[in-house]
Amino acid sequence: MERPMIYIGLTMWSHNEWQQSFYGKGTTNNERLERYASVFNTVEGNTTFYATPSPTTIRNWASATNDDFRFTFKLPKSITHDKQLTLVKHDLLQFLNAMEPVTDKVGLWTIQLPASFGPSDLGKLKQFCQLFPDHFPLAVEVRHPLFFAKGPQEKTLNRWLSESNMDRVIMDSRPLFAAKPENAVIRDAQQKKPKVPVHAIATHQSPMIRFIGQTDANANQHYFQPWIRKISDWVEQGKRPYIMIHTPDNARAPELAVSLHQQLSQSLKLESLAPFPALRHSSQISLF
């Protein structure tokens, strides 16, 4: 089967607000990933950032998804934040060995670094990345201001990523910070999410966009329109972008992802996403 031109999904596959609108009535927690993967072809796995899942959980993830599905998993924060990539070889090997049952379905392993990790720490990042096998699909997310200043520090980072065949995660939080802080959910997201410039650069084959939209779908169009051309250009160059969709509470993130996929389809002629499982189930009931 031909690989998809893009991977589009959400930052989670399990959300209680999706029970009726997305999964369908009666869906158990253990069935949610399979239902999610019947619509979207990727997901950002944040759970690994906080703890390494049990062997049973990891095997279940592998069996719940088809061969074309791709996870993106964050490395544990104990490695990237607590120890800041120093003396972590044992920790990394332990984590990767635990994740082995699902490794073939991982599109990107993300090294998310704290804002305190700056240009002077780049040597540590280079040494750390040498611990991985060749051709291991890595993406780096930086948050230090100098990595967004278009100066020598950012150019050095981008050049090294390109030479090392590693991708750079692109955070687009403009819609979120353009929203009026009119409720606790938006205020909380604006306090927690990074506010960094958008530098739409592809240092390797799988640029990853984290798009944090507003709950008002129409308010996102101004910010997403330029991405349609950029993503189309990347696909024409043979790249396979990853697009991860957030909203402040993610309650309507599936609908936003579908809307953005439809817009991309007009340029890229993508296959339509499958209907939400809840809608498929309703259609089957209506036949009887």
BAZA-777832 format. One record per residue (C-alpha): chain; residue in one letter; residue number from 0; x, y, z. Coordinates in steps of 0.25 Angstrom, whole numbers, plus 5000, padded with zeros to 4 digits. Layout:
! residues N
KOLZA chain res   n    u    v    w
KOLZA     A   A NUM    X    Y    Z
...
END
This chain:
! residues 288
KOLZA chain res   n    u    v    w
KOLZA     A   M   0 5000 5000 5000
KOLZA     A   E   1 5005 5014 4997
KOLZA     A   R   2 5009 5022 5008
KOLZA     A   P   3 5000 5034 5012
KOLZA     A   M   4 5005 5048 5007
KOLZA     A   I   5 5002 5054 5021
KOLZA     A   Y   6 5000 5049 5035
KOLZA     A   I   7 4989 5057 5042
KOLZA     A   G   8 4984 5054 5056
KOLZA     A   L   9 4982 5059 5070
KOLZA     A   T  10 4990 5060 5083
KOLZA     A   M  11 4983 5049 5090
KOLZA     A   W  12 4974 5037 5086
KOLZA     A   S  13 4965 5037 5099
KOLZA     A   H  14 4956 5048 5103
KOLZA     A   N  15 4943 5046 5111
KOLZA     A   E  16 4937 5058 5103
KOLZA     A   W  17 4938 5049 5090
KOLZA     A   Q  18 4930 5038 5096
KOLZA     A   Q  19 4917 5041 5089
KOLZA     A   S  20 4922 5050 5077
KOLZA     A   F  21 4934 5042 5073
KOLZA     A   Y  22 4935 5028 5078
KOLZA     A   G  23 4920 5024 5080
KOLZA     A   K  24 4912 5020 5091
KOLZA     A   G  25 4917 5008 5099
KOLZA     A   T  26 4931 5009 5095
KOLZA     A   T  27 4941 5005 5106
KOLZA     A   N  28 4954 5012 5109
KOLZA     A   N  29 4961 5000 5104
KOLZA     A   E  30 4954 5001 5090
KOLZA     A   R  31 4957 5016 5089
KOLZA     A   L  32 4970 5015 5081
KOLZA     A   E  33 4965 5005 5071
KOLZA     A   R  34 4953 5015 5068
KOLZA     A   Y  35 4962 5027 5068
KOLZA     A   A  36 4972 5019 5058
KOLZA     A   S  37 4960 5016 5049
KOLZA     A   V  38 4959 5031 5045
KOLZA     A   F  39 4973 5037 5048
KOLZA     A   N  40 4986 5032 5043
KOLZA     A   T  41 4995 5037 5054
KOLZA     A   V  42 4995 5042 5069
KOLZA     A   E  43 5004 5050 5078
KOLZA     A   G  44 5007 5041 5090
KOLZA     A   N  45 5009 5050 5102
KOLZA     A   T  46 5008 5038 5112
KOLZA     A   T  47 5022 5034 5110
KOLZA     A   F  48 5027 5048 5114
KOLZA     A   Y  49 5022 5045 5128
KOLZA     A   A  50 5024 5030 5130
KOLZA     A   T  51 5028 5018 5123
KOLZA     A   P  52 5015 5010 5120
KOLZA     A   S  53 5014 4995 5124
KOLZA     A   P  54 5018 4984 5115
KOLZA     A   T  55 5003 4980 5113
KOLZA     A   T  56 4999 4994 5110
KOLZA     A   I  57 5010 4995 5099
KOLZA     A   R  58 5006 4982 5093
KOLZA     A   N  59 4991 4987 5093
KOLZA     A   W  60 4995 5000 5086
KOLZA     A   A  61 5002 4992 5075
KOLZA     A   S  62 4990 4982 5073
KOLZA     A   A  63 4980 4993 5073
KOLZA     A   T  64 4986 5000 5061
KOLZA     A   N  65 4987 4996 5046
KOLZA     A   D  66 5001 4995 5039
KOLZA     A   D  67 5000 5009 5033
KOLZA     A   F  68 4997 5016 5046
KOLZA     A   R  69 5009 5024 5052
KOLZA     A   F  70 5011 5028 5067
KOLZA     A   T  71 5019 5040 5071
KOLZA     A   F  72 5025 5038 5085
KOLZA     A   K  73 5032 5048 5094
KOLZA     A   L  74 5044 5043 5101
KOLZA     A   P  75 5042 5043 5116
KOLZA     A   K  76 5043 5056 5123
KOLZA     A   S  77 5052 5049 5133
KOLZA     A   I  78 5063 5049 5122
KOLZA     A   T  79 5060 5062 5115
KOLZA     A   H  80 5056 5071 5126
KOLZA     A   D  81 5060 5065 5140
KOLZA     A   K  82 5074 5060 5135
KOLZA     A   Q  83 5075 5070 5123
KOLZA     A   L  84 5081 5058 5114
KOLZA     A   T  85 5093 5056 5124
KOLZA     A   L  86 5097 5042 5128
KOLZA     A   V  87 5084 5036 5122
KOLZA     A   K  88 5089 5025 5114
KOLZA     A   H  89 5083 5014 5123
KOLZA     A   D  90 5070 5021 5124
KOLZA     A   L  91 5069 5023 5109
KOLZA     A   L  92 5072 5008 5106
KOLZA     A   Q  93 5062 5004 5117
KOLZA     A   F  94 5051 5013 5111
KOLZA     A   L  95 5054 5008 5096
KOLZA     A   N  96 5054 4994 5100
KOLZA     A   A  97 5041 4995 5107
KOLZA     A   M  98 5035 5002 5095
KOLZA     A   E  99 5040 4991 5085
KOLZA     A   P 100 5027 4984 5082
KOLZA     A   V 101 5022 4997 5076
KOLZA     A   T 102 5035 5002 5070
KOLZA     A   D 103 5031 4998 5056
KOLZA     A   K 104 5019 5008 5057
KOLZA     A   V 105 5026 5020 5062
KOLZA     A   G 106 5028 5031 5052
KOLZA     A   L 107 5036 5040 5060
KOLZA     A   W 108 5042 5040 5074
KOLZA     A   T 109 5041 5054 5080
KOLZA     A   I 110 5052 5061 5088
KOLZA     A   Q 111 5044 5072 5095
KOLZA     A   L 112 5054 5081 5102
KOLZA     A   P 113 5051 5092 5113
KOLZA     A   A 114 5052 5107 5110
KOLZA     A   S 115 5064 5107 5119
KOLZA     A   F 116 5072 5098 5109
KOLZA     A   G 117 5079 5108 5101
KOLZA     A   P 118 5090 5109 5090
KOLZA     A   S 119 5101 5106 5101
KOLZA     A   D 120 5095 5092 5103
KOLZA     A   L 121 5095 5088 5088
KOLZA     A   G 122 5107 5080 5091
KOLZA     A   K 123 5099 5071 5100
KOLZA     A   L 124 5088 5069 5090
KOLZA     A   K 125 5098 5065 5080
KOLZA     A   Q 126 5105 5055 5089
KOLZA     A   F 127 5091 5050 5094
KOLZA     A   C 128 5086 5047 5079
KOLZA     A   Q 129 5099 5039 5077
KOLZA     A   L 130 5093 5028 5086
KOLZA     A   F 131 5082 5025 5076
KOLZA     A   P 132 5084 5015 5064
KOLZA     A   D 133 5086 5021 5050
KOLZA     A   H 134 5073 5025 5043
KOLZA     A   F 135 5065 5026 5056
KOLZA     A   P 136 5054 5036 5053
KOLZA     A   L 137 5056 5047 5063
KOLZA     A   A 138 5050 5061 5064
KOLZA     A   V 139 5054 5072 5073
KOLZA     A   E 140 5045 5082 5080
KOLZA     A   V 141 5053 5094 5085
KOLZA     A   R 142 5047 5106 5093
KOLZA     A   H 143 5059 5115 5097
KOLZA     A   P 144 5057 5129 5090
KOLZA     A   L 145 5070 5129 5083
KOLZA     A   F 146 5066 5117 5075
KOLZA     A   F 147 5055 5126 5069
KOLZA     A   A 148 5063 5139 5067
KOLZA     A   K 149 5068 5135 5053
KOLZA     A   G 150 5082 5138 5058
KOLZA     A   P 151 5095 5129 5058
KOLZA     A   Q 152 5089 5120 5069
KOLZA     A   E 153 5077 5116 5061
KOLZA     A   K 154 5085 5115 5048
KOLZA     A   T 155 5094 5106 5055
KOLZA     A   L 156 5083 5097 5061
KOLZA     A   N 157 5076 5096 5048
KOLZA     A   R 158 5089 5093 5040
KOLZA     A   W 159 5092 5082 5050
KOLZA     A   L 160 5078 5076 5050
KOLZA     A   S 161 5079 5076 5034
KOLZA     A   E 162 5092 5069 5034
KOLZA     A   S 163 5088 5059 5044
KOLZA     A   N 164 5075 5055 5037
KOLZA     A   M 165 5066 5060 5048
KOLZA     A   D 166 5053 5068 5048
KOLZA     A   R 167 5050 5080 5056
KOLZA     A   V 168 5036 5081 5062
KOLZA     A   I 169 5029 5094 5059
KOLZA     A   M 170 5019 5100 5069
KOLZA     A   D 171 5008 5109 5064
KOLZA     A   S 172 5001 5114 5076
KOLZA     A   R 173 4996 5127 5070
KOLZA     A   P 174 4982 5124 5069
KOLZA     A   L 175 4982 5121 5084
KOLZA     A   F 176 4988 5134 5088
KOLZA     A   A 177 4980 5142 5079
KOLZA     A   A 178 4967 5137 5087
KOLZA     A   K 179 4961 5145 5097
KOLZA     A   P 180 4964 5139 5111
KOLZA     A   E 181 4949 5138 5114
KOLZA     A   N 182 4948 5125 5121
KOLZA     A   A 183 4957 5117 5130
KOLZA     A   V 184 4960 5107 5120
KOLZA     A   I 185 4966 5117 5110
KOLZA     A   R 186 4974 5124 5121
KOLZA     A   D 187 4980 5111 5126
KOLZA     A   A 188 4984 5107 5112
KOLZA     A   Q 189 4990 5121 5110
KOLZA     A   Q 190 4998 5120 5123
KOLZA     A   K 191 5004 5106 5120
KOLZA     A   K 192 5006 5106 5105
KOLZA     A   P 193 5019 5112 5099
KOLZA     A   K 194 5017 5125 5091
KOLZA     A   V 195 5029 5124 5081
KOLZA     A   P 196 5030 5130 5067
KOLZA     A   V 197 5026 5121 5055
KOLZA     A   H 198 5038 5117 5047
KOLZA     A   A 199 5033 5107 5036
KOLZA     A   I 200 5045 5100 5033
KOLZA     A   A 201 5047 5085 5029
KOLZA     A   T 202 5061 5081 5033
KOLZA     A   H 203 5058 5066 5029
KOLZA     A   Q 204 5047 5058 5023
KOLZA     A   S 205 5036 5058 5033
KOLZA     A   P 206 5034 5073 5038
KOLZA     A   M 207 5024 5072 5050
KOLZA     A   I 208 5014 5084 5052
KOLZA     A   R 209 5007 5085 5066
KOLZA     A   F 210 4995 5094 5062
KOLZA     A   I 211 4988 5099 5075
KOLZA     A   G 212 4975 5105 5070
KOLZA     A   Q 213 4963 5112 5076
KOLZA     A   T 214 4950 5106 5080
KOLZA     A   D 215 4944 5115 5070
KOLZA     A   A 216 4947 5107 5057
KOLZA     A   N 217 4945 5120 5048
KOLZA     A   A 218 4956 5127 5056
KOLZA     A   N 219 4966 5117 5052
KOLZA     A   Q 220 4965 5119 5037
KOLZA     A   H 221 4974 5132 5036
KOLZA     A   Y 222 4985 5124 5043
KOLZA     A   F 223 4984 5111 5035
KOLZA     A   Q 224 4983 5116 5021
KOLZA     A   P 225 4998 5119 5020
KOLZA     A   W 226 5000 5104 5024
KOLZA     A   I 227 4993 5099 5013
KOLZA     A   R 228 5003 5104 5003
KOLZA     A   K 229 5015 5100 5011
KOLZA     A   I 230 5010 5086 5014
KOLZA     A   S 231 5007 5085 4999
KOLZA     A   D 232 5021 5089 4996
KOLZA     A   W 233 5027 5079 5005
KOLZA     A   V 234 5019 5068 4999
KOLZA     A   E 235 5023 5072 4985
KOLZA     A   Q 236 5037 5071 4990
KOLZA     A   G 237 5035 5057 4995
KOLZA     A   K 238 5033 5060 5010
KOLZA     A   R 239 5023 5054 5019
KOLZA     A   P 240 5018 5064 5029
KOLZA     A   Y 241 5012 5061 5042
KOLZA     A   I 242 5001 5071 5046
KOLZA     A   M 243 4996 5070 5061
KOLZA     A   I 244 4984 5078 5065
KOLZA     A   H 245 4981 5083 5078
KOLZA     A   T 246 4970 5092 5084
KOLZA     A   P 247 4970 5098 5099
KOLZA     A   D 248 4962 5086 5104
KOLZA     A   N 249 4962 5077 5092
KOLZA     A   A 250 4947 5074 5093
KOLZA     A   R 251 4945 5078 5078
KOLZA     A   A 252 4959 5075 5073
KOLZA     A   P 253 4954 5063 5064
KOLZA     A   E 254 4945 5072 5057
KOLZA     A   L 255 4956 5083 5055
KOLZA     A   A 256 4965 5072 5050
KOLZA     A   V 257 4955 5068 5039
KOLZA     A   S 258 4952 5082 5035
KOLZA     A   L 259 4967 5085 5033
KOLZA     A   H 260 4969 5071 5026
KOLZA     A   Q 261 4958 5075 5016
KOLZA     A   Q 262 4964 5088 5013
KOLZA     A   L 263 4978 5081 5010
KOLZA     A   S 264 4970 5071 5001
KOLZA     A   Q 265 4966 5082 4992
KOLZA     A   S 266 4981 5085 4989
KOLZA     A   L 267 4987 5071 4991
KOLZA     A   K 268 4975 5062 4986
KOLZA     A   L 269 4976 5054 4999
KOLZA     A   E 270 4967 5042 5002
KOLZA     A   S 271 4955 5046 5011
KOLZA     A   L 272 4956 5042 5025
KOLZA     A   A 273 4946 5031 5030
KOLZA     A   P 274 4934 5036 5037
KOLZA     A   F 275 4935 5036 5052
KOLZA     A   P 276 4931 5022 5058
KOLZA     A   A 277 4919 5029 5066
KOLZA     A   L 278 4914 5033 5052
KOLZA     A   R 279 4916 5019 5046
KOLZA     A   H 280 4909 5013 5057
KOLZA     A   S 281 4897 5022 5056
KOLZA     A   S 282 4896 5019 5041
KOLZA     A   Q 283 4896 5004 5043
KOLZA     A   I 284 4885 5005 5054
KOLZA     A   S 285 4877 5014 5044
KOLZA     A   L 286 4877 5003 5034
KOLZA     A   F 287 4868 4994 5043
END
